[in-house]
Amino acid sequence: MITMNQKSRGQPQFMPEKHFNAILEYAEVRRKSAPAHPTNPIHVPKSTGNIIIPIGKDMTWIDGFNETRSQGGMPSNVLHDDYLIYSDKWKQLKEQDYYVTWAREVAAYPEADGVFKSGKDLVDENWILPWEYISKLNDVVEFVGEKGRAIFIEPLDVQTDGNRVIIIPDLQSTIILSNFLQKFDWGKVDKLTRMPMEVTDQELNELPKNEKRYILRTYGAGLRPLARLYSTDFDVNRRFVIADWMSALRFGVARVADKEE
């Protein structure tokens, strides 16, 4: 995993040590000491509410998904973004110390400047997006073999086979992205997913702050659950979309509800 020291267009200079190390300390548990994944397939119903309710636990992404699956599921990246950028609701979660919290979606992307390859699973360590599902998505929107593509996965199931984790996308809700950034960098927010997309320097400079997001991704192939930062720092932290943290890290978990509780 690369750190925030990577040079990129318009990168804030104070990010590296202060924020990166704080997040790692908060996470506590890395992959080697993570609890075993659940052995049963997980079916996660799509959340329909617009209220984020923290459950008061730090968990791995899979355990968080499992914990909340019968309660509306974890919040989408879009709902987190609504809280963080377009309202003051983020303060409610920050007061409960939810500095980092999971979103329910998973980002799938090839190595930097690479492409999805015909007939090949996307593999990120022990996480796998089978070619069977990539090909079905490609039948709808052709993207295999094209640079700058990524998949914004709405998971339908998560299956485990030994130490392998297999992501089963909801083919009706999963979205194919274009102009996906190839490194840590600022981009223009995609309104449908709230992921940052690559644009020209001129277009980026002309955007207002609330239309810019910063991507954290690996340089290798990634199949990573999304996470967001709740912080008073709008200029940096609240506009981060994290797509490179290992799934065994423990972050805050919340569920979605239709009304305040």
N, C-alpha and C positions, 0 to 999 in steps of 0.2 A: 504494500500500500504506500502510495506516495504521500508526502505531507504538504501542508499549505505553502511550503517554501517554493514550490514550482512557480516560475515566472509566467504571468499571463496578462492579458490585456486589461489594464485598469485595476489590477489586483491591489487591495489595501495592504499597506506595508506592515501594519501592526498585527496581522492575523497569526503568524506562525506559533510562537511559544505560548502566549497567553491563553488563546482559545483552544488550540489543538491539544495541549497537555491537559487542560481542564476537562475536556470532553473524554479523554482517555481515562483520567482518574475517575470520572463519574461512571464510566462504563463498568469498571471493576473487574469484570470477568472476560477473558479472551477465549478464543475457540478451544484451546487445549483443556481448560477447566470447566467448560460448559456442561450442563446436565445433558443426559441422553435425550435425543429427539423423541417425541411420541411415536409409537409404533403403528397406531391406527391412522387411516386416512382422515384428513380434516376437511370437512365441507364448510365453507364460510359464506353465509348469506350476505348479500350486498346491503350495506348500510343505507338507510334512506333518511335518517334524521339530520339535523344541522346543529346539534348541541354536543360539544365534546365534554365527556365526563371522565376524569381520571379515576382509575381503579385503585390507586394508592400503592402500586407495585412497580418495581423495575424487573423486566423480564427480557428474555431473548425474543426475537421476532416471532418465531414459530410458537413458543409458549404463549406469547401475547395474543396471537391469532386464535390459538386454541381456547384460551381463557375467555375471549370475548365473542366467540363465534355464535353463541346462542343469545347474545345480547345486542345484536346489531352490527357486530364486527368493529374493527378499529377504524379511526377516521381516515378519510381519503386525503391525498395530498392537496386536493382542491379545497377541502374544508379547513385543513391546517392553514393553507394560504389565505383563505378568507379571514381567519382569526388573526394571523400575523401581519398582514399587509393592509387589509381593507376595513379593519375595525380595531377597537381597543380590547377585544375579548382575550387577547393573548395574556393580558395582565392577570386574569383569573388563574391561568395555569402556571404562570411564572411565580405567583405568590405561593403556589404549592410545590415549588422547586422542580417543576417539570422542565428542566433545562434542555434536555434532548428527549424526543418522543417519536415512536414509530408511526409511520403511515401504513396503510394496508397494501399498497401497490408495490410491485417489484419492477425494477428497471433491468432490462436485458439489452446488452450491447456487445459488439465484437471489440477486439483490441483497437487501440487508437489507430485511425486511418485504415482499419480493416473492414471486412464485410461479413455478413452471414453467408455461410457456405452451403451449397446444395448438398443435401443428404447427411449433413453433420449436425449433431446435437450442439447446443451452446453449453459449454461446461465451464464452471467457475469453482475451482477446488472440488468439493463434493456436491455442489448444487448443479442440477441439470435441467435444462429446458429441452425436451425431446424434439427431434426433427419432425416427428409426427405432427406436432402442433405448429411448429414454425411453418411447415409446408401448407397446412390448412389456412393459416393467416396469409401466406403468400398467394394463395389462390384468390383471395379477396383483393389484396393490395400488393402488387409485386414490389418486393424490396430486397430479396435475396440477391447478393452480388453487387448491391449498390452501396457506395460509401455514404457516411453521414446518417445511417439509419439506426434506429433503436426501437425497442418494444416497451410500451407502458402497459404492464400486465395487471389486469384485474384477476387475482387468483380465484379459481373455482375450487381447487383442492390442492393440498400439499401432501405428498406421499413419501414415506421413508422406506428404504430398502437397505438394511444394514446401516452404514454411515452415510449412504447417499440420500439426498433430498431432491425430490422430483417435483417441479412446479407444473401444475396443470392450469393453463389459463382459461378464463371464461372467454370463449371466442367471440361472443356477442358484444363484450364490453372492452376487450383489449384493443389498444390503439397503436398504430404504427407511426413512429415519429420520423420527420425529416430534419436535416440540418442539425443533428445532434452534435453537441460540442465534443471535441476530441481531447480536451484537457481541462484542468481546473480553469474556469473562465466565466466571465459575465456573458449573458445572452438576453435575448428578448423573450419575455414570458409568453408561453403558449396558453391561451385562455382556456382551452379545453382540459389540459392536464396540469397546468401551472409549472411545466418544466421549461428551463431556459433553452432557447434555440439560437444557433449561430446566425448573426447578421453582419453587415459591413460595419466598419469602425464608425463611419458617418452616421448610419442609422442608429447604432448603439448610443453614440454621444448625444443624439437628439431626443432620446427617450427620457421621460420622467423617471425618477427613481423607482416608483412603485410598479413600473413596467419592466424592470430589470431583475433578473435572478442570477445567482452564482451557483454553478454546478460543481460538486465534488464527485469525481468518478475515478476508477482505476485506469491505468494505462493498458492493462490487459483486458481480456474479455470479462465482462461483469454480469452477474445475475444477483443483484443486491436489492434487498428491501429498502424502501425510502425512509428517511428520517428528517425531522425538522427541528430547528433550534428556537426555543422561546427565551428571549432576552430583551433587555431595554435598548439594545443597539440595533436600530433599524437600518443604519447605513451598511451593516455587514450581516450580522448573525440572522436576523429574521428573514433575510432574503436568500439564505443558503438553502439549496436543495441537495440533500446528502444522498448520494447513490454509490458510495464506496465503502461504507462501514461493514465489517463482517457481521454476519447474522447472529453469531454467538455472543456478541456484546449485549449487555443488559441496559436497556433504556426505559424511560417511562412508557407506560401503556395506558391507553384510554379507550373508552367505547363511545359509541354514538347513540344519542337519544333524541326523541322528538320534542322534548321539553325539559326545562330545568328541573333538577331533583334536589 
